Amino acid sequence: MTKQVMPAVLLTILLLGSGCALVAPFQPPQGAVFSNTKAPLDVNYDETALGTKNGESSAYNILGLFAFGDASTQTAAKNGDISIIDHADYAYLNFLYIFQKTTVTVYGK
């Protein structure tokens, strides 16, 4: 491999490898044909309390061409009438990358 190609290959590997690590503190395995998984969005489990209320917000992707929705914690808290968020999870649904849905669930008071 030439000296000019080597940095480009290393940069490509670094970028492709780091993409999954930036999604959430924990990412469950995903399938290319079908996925339906849930995982936490926070990592301070020793201080986490599941509040008495919960709220959800979702965002969607169709064919990788159209993305819409609001999966923010603020909207999830508003939808659950929550003023103090104690914990947050997310759920991911995928079917052949034709339809994808990400839902954020917050728990609090």
Steps between C-alpha positions, in 0.01 A plus 500: 500500500635842416559770759222713347234227514573385857370817679182493293436135588563563871272806499224302328526218754495749787193682367306183426591343832412804709154556350329234711668609821346848482136388499436430869683376810388148413385375163340155473570288192316597185391286210498607136167323434317576826581664833282576799723591793499718813792651692577766761595857410676571830772321690473613864311190612596530866310832517214408269143490623211405275249775556127453534430641151634433153477674163608414147608679183591349162679570174469304176703425188355364177727352232790705635351788301247652739562561868249674723377516857620622837675245721625757750493449875324834533206386285487164677487677837227733373299204368522330842437819701843458662689792652798305644657224287655216700587254224477462121491202264473467125347241270604434141285329237635417153358304209746454210606864541175582320334613822677604817363645822685627805298564816631676810328417829563714808401415856456754774274709716 
